């Protein structure tokens, strides 16, 4: 037994610590050697170097794999999203997925051209599949015109990264392009090329709706149903405009806000970003039964409700829009109000309207209906349009003090009372 010369330095005032001396030429067992944690190829043992000067140097740190870890996390996230999309597709349409209905295919096409696997017409009739265009079972007779124009699911109800949706495109035009899919960014680029200053049109629409919500909360409304409200922005807006639900909660802390949209991504974002401020439910506005089930579940139909229809009625046919407004009249309590903004063709070159309409429909795979001033006014039905401001452009609806906005093909807007 002996003692180590460094023992006194580490234990002042104590007797030297005896240590066992090994015979000359003896090599310590590897089981006693300290090692660094981590992968085997990165472990470096201490005290095994031959150089006396390097024996007590700090060991080399293993290389960083932060980038690799981030890549694996991203890959796992993408795999999870794809798996969820597949489970949702199976739950909704069966294990066979979707193909094109023969009546919905262009002439000469025998299989789907929408990015899904190709299934011939004969085999499609013997599997649990549905058509991309009209949602009819592939083995059923050709769909009727009413079936082709009235889809029960609504835009964006199924996640399809290859087709833009109105909700995500609208958010991208307001400044959330980095939070959109490639199809949405492509749609935005096409719309900017087809419609002059389309970004300003969309942002002015958002500003007009903010002014309307502030006015309604100021006169006592504390219940709002935002039908087709889209994706919350949460600071992504280019002008830093707040979300309508945030505006209402700031003006009236006891406000109850309900967001209804057919786009599953908008509803998912709404539930995550507006938690504690608003409730979000997925429903197609053409399915008014489901819409009012959500309204009854979250709002009090014995007290007045303010309904927001911002830039949404132009996605409905005349019959669908009239039916929605009639159901609102029948179900809303007296004293309720409805706010509408709508795409208009009045005062715009018809060729520009036609080109913009064709571009939008091609990018989003849905129909859009620009209307004249008279047609937009007629949508009010039995509701009494407030005068002033009557039916005006969004830049003229309760304007605030400041520089006058530049001229552009703005939406039309009205506010009506039940």
C-alpha positions as CSV (number, residue, x, y, z in Angstrom):
1,X,0.0,0.0,0.0
2,X,1.2,3.5,-0.7
3,X,-0.1,7.0,-1.0
4,X,-0.8,9.3,-3.9
5,X,1.1,12.6,-4.0
6,X,-2.0,14.6,-5.0
7,X,-4.0,13.3,-2.1
8,X,-2.9,16.0,0.3
9,X,-3.8,18.8,-2.1
10,X,-7.4,17.5,-2.4
11,X,-7.8,16.7,1.3
12,X,-6.0,19.3,3.3
13,X,-5.6,18.5,7.0
14,X,-6.1,14.8,6.4
15,X,-3.7,11.9,6.4
16,X,-2.5,10.8,3.0
17,X,-4.8,8.4,1.3
18,X,-3.2,5.1,0.7
19,X,-3.5,3.7,-2.8
20,X,-2.8,0.3,-4.1
21,X,0.3,0.1,-6.3
22,X,0.2,-2.1,-9.3
23,X,3.2,-4.1,-10.4
24,X,5.4,-2.7,-13.2
25,X,3.9,-3.2,-16.6
26,X,0.4,-3.8,-15.3
27,X,-2.4,-2.2,-17.3
28,X,-5.6,-1.1,-15.7
29,X,-8.8,-2.9,-16.6
30,X,-11.0,-1.1,-19.1
31,X,-13.9,-1.5,-16.7
32,X,-12.4,1.1,-14.4
33,X,-11.7,3.7,-17.1
34,X,-14.0,6.7,-17.2
35,X,-15.7,7.2,-20.5
36,X,-17.9,9.8,-22.1
37,X,-21.6,9.0,-22.7
38,X,-22.8,8.8,-26.2
39,X,-22.5,6.6,-29.2
40,X,-19.7,4.0,-29.0
41,X,-17.8,5.5,-31.9
42,X,-17.5,8.8,-30.0
43,X,-16.3,7.4,-26.6
44,X,-12.8,8.4,-25.6
45,X,-11.2,6.8,-22.6
46,X,-9.2,9.0,-20.1
47,X,-5.7,8.1,-19.1
48,X,-4.9,5.9,-22.1
49,X,-2.7,8.3,-24.0
50,X,1.0,7.6,-24.1
51,X,2.1,11.2,-23.8
52,X,2.5,12.4,-20.3
53,X,1.7,16.0,-21.3
54,X,-1.6,15.0,-22.9
55,X,-2.8,12.6,-20.2
56,X,-4.4,15.3,-18.1
57,X,-5.8,17.4,-21.0
58,X,-9.5,17.8,-21.4
59,X,-10.9,15.2,-23.7
60,X,-12.3,16.1,-27.1
61,X,-16.0,16.6,-27.1
62,X,-18.1,14.5,-29.5
63,X,-19.3,16.2,-32.6
64,X,-22.7,18.0,-32.6
65,X,-25.6,16.3,-34.4
66,X,-28.2,19.1,-34.0
67,X,-28.8,19.4,-37.7
68,X,-29.3,15.6,-38.1
69,X,-31.6,15.6,-35.1
70,X,-33.7,18.4,-36.6
71,X,-33.9,16.6,-39.9
72,X,-35.1,13.4,-38.2
73,X,-37.7,15.4,-36.2
74,X,-38.9,17.0,-39.4
75,X,-39.1,13.6,-41.1
76,X,-41.0,12.2,-38.2
77,X,-43.4,15.1,-38.3
78,X,-44.1,14.7,-42.0
79,X,-44.6,11.0,-41.5
80,X,-47.1,11.6,-38.8
81,X,-49.0,14.1,-40.9
82,X,-49.1,11.7,-43.9
83,X,-50.3,8.9,-41.6
84,X,-53.1,11.1,-40.1
85,X,-54.2,12.1,-43.6
86,X,-54.4,8.5,-44.7
87,X,-56.4,7.5,-41.6
88,X,-58.7,10.4,-42.2
89,X,-59.2,9.4,-45.8
90,X,-59.9,5.8,-44.9
91,X,-62.4,6.8,-42.2
92,X,-64.2,9.1,-44.7
93,X,-64.0,7.3,-48.0
94,X,-63.0,3.7,-47.2
95,X,-59.7,2.0,-47.8
96,X,-60.0,2.4,-51.6
97,X,-59.5,6.2,-51.5
98,X,-60.9,8.4,-54.3
99,X,-60.8,8.3,-58.0
100,X,-62.5,10.3,-60.8
101,X,-66.1,9.5,-61.5
102,X,-66.5,8.6,-65.2
103,X,-68.9,11.5,-65.8
104,X,-66.5,13.9,-64.2
105,X,-63.5,12.9,-66.2
106,X,-62.4,15.0,-69.3
107,X,-63.0,13.2,-72.6
108,X,-60.4,10.5,-73.2
109,X,-59.2,10.3,-69.6
110,X,-59.4,6.9,-67.9
111,X,-58.0,7.6,-64.5
112,X,-57.5,10.2,-61.9
113,X,-55.2,13.1,-62.8
114,X,-55.3,14.7,-59.3
115,X,-52.1,13.2,-57.9
116,X,-53.7,10.0,-56.5
117,X,-53.0,6.5,-57.6
118,X,-54.6,5.6,-60.9
119,X,-57.5,3.2,-60.9
120,X,-59.3,2.2,-64.0
121,X,-63.0,2.7,-64.3
122,X,-63.9,-1.0,-64.2
123,X,-61.9,-1.7,-61.1
124,X,-63.1,1.5,-59.5
125,X,-66.7,0.1,-59.7
126,X,-65.7,-2.9,-57.5
127,X,-64.0,-1.0,-54.7
128,X,-65.1,1.3,-51.9
129,X,-64.0,4.5,-53.6
130,X,-65.5,7.9,-54.3
131,X,-65.1,10.5,-57.0
132,X,-62.8,13.5,-56.5
133,X,-65.1,15.9,-58.2
134,X,-68.6,15.1,-56.9
135,X,-68.0,12.7,-54.0
136,X,-70.5,10.2,-55.5
137,X,-69.6,6.4,-55.2
138,X,-67.7,5.4,-58.3
139,X,-70.0,2.5,-59.0
140,X,-73.2,4.7,-59.0
141,X,-74.9,6.1,-62.0
142,X,-73.6,9.4,-63.5
143,X,-74.2,12.3,-61.0
144,X,-76.9,14.8,-61.5
145,X,-76.2,18.5,-62.0
146,X,-77.5,19.2,-58.5
147,X,-75.1,16.6,-57.1
148,X,-72.1,18.1,-59.0
149,X,-72.8,21.7,-57.8
150,X,-73.8,21.0,-54.2
151,X,-70.9,19.3,-52.4
152,X,-71.6,18.5,-48.7
153,X,-68.0,18.7,-47.5
154,X,-67.0,22.2,-48.5
155,X,-63.7,23.7,-49.6
156,X,-60.7,22.4,-47.6
157,X,-62.7,19.8,-45.6
158,X,-60.1,17.2,-46.7
159,X,-56.4,17.9,-46.6
160,X,-55.1,18.0,-50.1
161,X,-51.7,19.7,-50.4
162,X,-51.9,19.9,-54.2
163,X,-55.0,22.1,-54.3
164,X,-55.2,25.6,-52.8
165,X,-58.1,26.5,-50.5
166,X,-59.8,29.9,-50.1
167,X,-59.0,30.1,-46.4
168,X,-55.2,29.6,-46.9
169,X,-55.0,31.8,-50.0
170,X,-56.8,34.6,-48.2
171,X,-54.3,34.3,-45.3
172,X,-51.4,34.3,-47.7
173,X,-52.6,37.4,-49.4
174,X,-52.7,39.1,-46.0
175,X,-49.1,38.2,-45.3
176,X,-49.0,34.6,-44.1
177,X,-47.3,33.2,-47.2
178,X,-44.5,31.5,-45.2
179,X,-47.2,29.6,-43.3
180,X,-48.9,28.3,-46.5
181,X,-48.5,25.3,-48.8
182,X,-46.8,25.4,-52.2
183,X,-50.2,25.2,-53.9
184,X,-51.4,28.3,-52.0
185,X,-48.3,30.3,-52.8
186,X,-48.8,29.4,-56.5
187,X,-52.4,30.5,-56.4
188,X,-51.4,33.8,-54.8
189,X,-48.8,34.4,-57.5
190,X,-51.4,33.7,-60.2
191,X,-54.0,36.0,-58.6
192,X,-51.4,38.8,-58.2
193,X,-50.7,38.5,-61.9
194,X,-54.4,38.5,-62.9
195,X,-55.9,41.1,-60.4
196,X,-54.2,44.4,-59.8
197,X,-53.4,45.1,-56.2
198,X,-55.3,42.1,-54.9
199,X,-53.3,42.2,-51.6
200,X,-54.7,45.7,-50.8
201,X,-58.2,44.5,-51.6
202,X,-58.0,41.6,-49.2
203,X,-56.4,43.7,-46.4
204,X,-58.9,46.5,-46.8
205,X,-61.7,43.9,-46.4
206,X,-60.1,42.8,-43.1
207,X,-59.8,46.3,-41.9
208,X,-63.5,47.0,-42.7
209,X,-64.6,43.9,-40.8
210,X,-62.5,45.1,-37.8
211,X,-64.3,48.4,-37.8
212,X,-67.7,46.6,-38.0
213,X,-66.8,44.4,-35.0
214,X,-65.7,47.4,-32.9
215,X,-69.0,49.1,-33.8
216,X,-71.1,46.1,-32.8
217,X,-69.3,45.5,-29.5
218,X,-69.7,49.2,-28.8
219,X,-73.5,49.0,-29.1
220,X,-73.7,46.0,-26.8
221,X,-73.2,42.8,-28.9
222,X,-71.4,40.1,-27.0
223,X,-72.2,37.1,-29.2
224,X,-70.7,36.6,-32.6
225,X,-70.9,33.8,-35.2
226,X,-68.1,34.2,-37.8
227,X,-69.3,32.0,-40.7
228,X,-66.5,31.1,-43.0
229,X,-64.1,33.1,-40.9
230,X,-61.0,31.3,-42.1
231,X,-57.6,30.9,-40.5
232,X,-56.6,33.1,-37.5
233,X,-53.6,35.3,-38.4
234,X,-52.1,35.9,-34.9
235,X,-49.7,38.6,-36.0
236,X,-48.9,37.3,-39.5
237,X,-50.9,40.0,-41.2
238,X,-48.7,42.4,-43.2
239,X,-50.3,45.4,-41.5
240,X,-50.3,43.6,-38.1
241,X,-54.1,43.6,-38.0
242,X,-55.6,41.7,-35.1
243,X,-58.0,38.8,-35.5
244,X,-61.7,39.7,-35.2
245,X,-62.2,37.5,-32.1
246,X,-59.3,39.3,-30.5
247,X,-60.8,42.7,-31.3
248,X,-64.2,41.6,-29.8
249,X,-62.5,40.2,-26.7
250,X,-60.5,43.4,-26.2
251,X,-63.6,45.6,-26.6
252,X,-66.0,43.3,-24.6
253,X,-64.1,40.8,-22.4
254,X,-67.3,38.7,-21.9
255,X,-67.7,38.1,-25.7
256,X,-68.6,34.6,-26.9
257,X,-67.1,34.1,-30.4
258,X,-67.9,31.1,-32.6
259,X,-65.7,30.4,-35.7
260,X,-67.3,28.1,-38.3
261,X,-65.4,27.1,-41.5
262,X,-65.3,24.0,-43.8
263,X,-61.5,24.1,-44.0
264,X,-60.0,21.7,-41.5
265,X,-56.7,23.6,-41.3
266,X,-58.5,26.8,-40.4
267,X,-60.5,25.0,-37.7
268,X,-57.4,23.3,-36.3
269,X,-55.5,26.6,-36.2
270,X,-58.5,28.4,-34.7
271,X,-58.7,25.9,-31.8
272,X,-55.0,26.2,-31.2
273,X,-54.5,29.9,-31.6
274,X,-57.8,31.3,-30.2
275,X,-58.1,29.0,-27.2
276,X,-59.9,30.8,-24.4
277,X,-61.1,33.5,-26.8
278,X,-63.3,31.6,-29.3
279,X,-64.8,28.2,-30.2
280,X,-64.2,26.7,-33.6
281,X,-66.4,24.1,-35.4
282,X,-66.1,22.6,-38.9
283,X,-69.2,22.9,-41.0
284,X,-70.1,23.7,-44.6
285,X,-72.3,26.8,-44.8
286,X,-74.5,25.0,-47.3
287,X,-75.4,22.6,-44.6
288,X,-77.3,25.0,-42.4
289,X,-78.6,22.3,-40.1
290,X,-75.0,21.5,-39.0
291,X,-74.2,25.3,-38.8
292,X,-77.1,26.0,-36.4
293,X,-76.2,22.9,-34.4
294,X,-72.9,24.5,-33.7
295,X,-74.5,27.9,-33.0
296,X,-77.0,26.4,-30.5
297,X,-74.1,24.5,-28.8
298,X,-72.0,27.6,-28.2
299,X,-74.3,30.7,-28.3
300,X,-77.5,31.8,-26.6
301,X,-80.3,32.0,-29.2
302,X,-82.5,33.9,-26.8
303,X,-80.2,37.0,-27.1
304,X,-79.1,38.9,-30.2
305,X,-76.2,37.5,-32.2
306,X,-74.0,39.3,-34.7
307,X,-73.2,37.1,-37.7
308,X,-70.1,37.9,-39.8
309,X,-70.1,36.7,-43.5
310,X,-66.8,38.1,-44.6
311,X,-65.9,37.4,-48.2
312,X,-67.8,34.1,-48.2
313,X,-71.2,34.5,-50.0
314,X,-69.5,34.7,-53.4
315,X,-68.6,31.0,-53.1
316,X,-72.3,30.1,-53.0
317,X,-74.7,30.0,-55.8
318,X,-77.8,32.3,-55.8
319,X,-79.9,29.5,-54.5
320,X,-77.4,28.5,-51.8
321,X,-76.9,32.1,-50.6
322,X,-80.6,32.8,-50.5
323,X,-81.2,29.6,-48.5
324,X,-78.5,30.5,-46.0
325,X,-79.9,34.0,-45.5
326,X,-83.5,32.7,-45.2
327,X,-82.4,30.2,-42.5
328,X,-80.5,33.0,-40.7
329,X,-83.7,35.0,-40.7
330,X,-85.8,32.1,-39.3
331,X,-83.3,31.0,-36.6
332,X,-81.7,34.2,-35.3
333,X,-83.4,36.1,-32.5
334,X,-84.8,39.6,-33.0
335,X,-82.3,42.4,-32.8
336,X,-79.5,40.3,-34.4
337,X,-77.3,41.8,-37.1
338,X,-75.6,40.4,-40.2
339,X,-72.4,41.9,-41.7
340,X,-71.6,40.9,-45.3
341,X,-68.6,41.6,-47.6
342,X,-68.8,40.4,-51.1
343,X,-66.8,40.3,-54.4
344,X,-68.3,42.6,-56.9
345,X,-68.2,43.0,-60.7
346,X,-69.6,46.5,-60.6
347,X,-67.2,49.2,-61.9
348,X,-64.7,46.6,-63.0
349,X,-63.7,45.8,-66.6
350,X,-65.6,42.6,-67.5
351,X,-62.5,41.1,-69.1
352,X,-60.6,41.6,-65.8
353,X,-63.5,40.0,-63.9
354,X,-63.6,37.0,-66.2
355,X,-59.9,36.5,-66.2
356,X,-59.7,36.8,-62.4
357,X,-62.7,34.4,-62.0
358,X,-61.1,31.8,-64.3
359,X,-57.7,32.1,-62.5
360,X,-59.3,31.6,-59.1
361,X,-61.4,28.7,-60.1
362,X,-58.5,26.9,-61.8
363,X,-56.2,27.2,-58.8
364,X,-58.9,26.3,-56.1
365,X,-61.0,23.8,-58.0
366,X,-64.2,25.6,-56.9
367,X,-66.6,28.1,-58.4
368,X,-66.8,31.8,-57.5
369,X,-69.6,34.2,-58.3
370,X,-68.8,38.0,-58.5
371,X,-72.1,39.9,-58.3
372,X,-73.4,43.4,-59.1
373,X,-74.5,46.0,-56.5
374,X,-78.1,45.0,-57.1
375,X,-77.5,41.3,-56.7
376,X,-75.5,41.8,-53.5
377,X,-78.2,44.1,-52.1
378,X,-80.8,41.4,-52.9
379,X,-79.0,38.9,-50.8
380,X,-80.2,40.7,-47.6
381,X,-83.7,39.2,-48.2
382,X,-85.9,40.1,-45.2
383,X,-83.0,41.8,-43.3
384,X,-83.2,45.6,-43.1
385,X,-79.9,47.1,-44.5
386,X,-78.7,49.9,-42.2
387,X,-78.7,53.2,-43.9
388,X,-76.2,54.8,-43.5
389,X,-73.9,53.3,-44.5
390,X,-76.1,51.2,-46.9
391,X,-74.3,49.1,-49.5
392,X,-70.8,50.7,-49.9
393,X,-67.3,49.7,-50.8
394,X,-65.2,48.4,-47.9
395,X,-63.0,51.5,-48.0
396,X,-66.2,53.6,-47.4
397,X,-67.6,51.6,-44.5
398,X,-67.2,53.6,-41.3
399,X,-63.9,55.1,-42.5
400,X,-61.5,56.2,-39.8
401,X,-59.4,59.4,-39.8
402,X,-56.2,59.2,-41.8
403,X,-55.0,59.2,-45.3
404,X,-57.5,58.1,-48.0
405,X,-56.9,54.6,-49.3
406,X,-55.9,54.2,-52.9
407,X,-58.5,53.2,-55.5
408,X,-58.8,49.5,-56.2
409,X,-61.6,47.0,-57.1
410,X,-62.7,46.7,-53.4
411,X,-65.4,44.4,-52.1
412,X,-68.9,45.7,-51.4
413,X,-70.2,45.6,-47.9
414,X,-73.5,46.0,-46.0
415,X,-74.8,45.6,-42.4
416,X,-78.4,44.6,-41.8
417,X,-80.7,44.1,-38.8
418,X,-83.1,41.2,-38.0
